[in-house]
Amino acid sequence: MKATGIVRRIDDLGRIVIPKEIRRTLRIRESDPLEIYTGPAGEVIFKKYSPIGELAAFAADYAEVLNRTAGISVIITDRDRVVAAAGVPRREWLNARVSPLLERVMDARRLHVPDPGALCPAECAGEARRTVRVAAPIVSRGDVAGCVVFLSGEHPAAEAVPAETELKLAGVAAALLSRQLEE
């Protein structure tokens, strides 16, 4: 644990304010779910809750199936990080933070097909040459939980615009993960 030097008091309703600097650094937005843990020495620990993170094994299997059957490089993200990857170096992609551009795609809540080479999906050194072909936000119970992203190959300029099949596969993947979250 890292001390911040910030001290806050609990108000008469039992609330505590998480300072803006910490919320900004950790990308905690209004209405984000936080999981509460307690430690043996009396610590109270707040951790961002990721519903997609709970499905990481399922998401990884699904990404692998998409990659093997359709030959598509896939990453699946929660709101902040990559939780599953197939067809790309996992070590470089897993837990990479999503880019601000991909955050905006998720906030738009609709299937996104960018101009070729226009969007880097994650802040991932060494893999910046890959771009988004299709991004489908995962919306569950009215909230954006993450995104299914189909990536370009290593030479995105040489690739054609995504086919209708890719668009449908991305939409189906996002819908399936959304459905899993709701069960």
Beta strands, then each sheet from edge to edge (+ up, - down):
strand 1: 34-38
strand 2: 44-48
strand 3: 73-77
strand 4: 82-86
strand 5: 132-140
strand 6: 143-151
sheet 1: 1+ 2-
sheet 2: 4+ 3- 6+ 5-
end
